[in-house]
Structures are given as structure tokens and as C-alpha cells.
Amino acid sequence: MFGKKNIIRMKDDHTTMEIVYGGKIEFNDDYTNITYMSPDAYLTYRKNNRKLSIEKNLSGETVYVINNKHEVTVLDDDNKTFLSEALQEIKKTKHK
């Protein structure tokens, strides 16, 4: 993996959250979805006991891995919302 590695962490009495991402990633205007990922890009979002990892496979498709178990190329609504939470956290740190 190339480029800068970005890490966002937050912990309080009720929530543990970590986002790790790198490579070139572009987001839609309201930071609810990813519009572009370079071949070397990746994003991992962990919140409490839930995890979502995103990267490109060898065919160039975006692959989502849910809780280290289920690999899919399309997210269901629940996981789209979960991804959106991560992107909102990224937006907060980019606009500080």
C-alpha cells in the first residue's frame, strides 16, 4: 500500500471507534458514499464489535468485508448506513 496512512480513533464510556484508511479515496458531496478508490486504497471502520473493511480486488472491483467474514461487492442498507457513519467522521477531521 502506498501513500499516507490516516487513523482516527475515539473512545468513551460507551463507544470504541477506529478508522484507518489510505490511498486515494474520493467521497460524494455529503460524505455518505465513496465515489472513487485508487487500486491501492483501503478503508477499515471499527465501532465496538462491528467492522467494515473496503478495498479493491485484483479485478478492480470494490470489495466490502463485513466483520472479517462476509465479502460482498454491494452493501445492504444497514451496512451503507454504517459506512456513512465512518465517512461522516472522516469529514469532521478533514474540515477542522
Secondary structure as GFF3:
##gff-version 3
##sequence-region A 1 96
A	DSSP	beta_strand	5	11	.	.	.	ID=ss1
A	DSSP	beta_strand	16	22	.	.	.	ID=ss2
A	DSSP	beta_strand	25	27	.	.	.	ID=ss3
A	DSSP	beta_strand	34	37	.	.	.	ID=ss4
A	DSSP	beta_strand	42	47	.	.	.	ID=ss5
A	DSSP	beta_strand	50	56	.	.	.	ID=ss6
A	DSSP	beta_strand	62	66	.	.	.	ID=ss7
A	DSSP	beta_strand	70	72	.	.	.	ID=ss8
A	DSSP	alpha_helix	77	94	.	.	.	ID=ss9
###
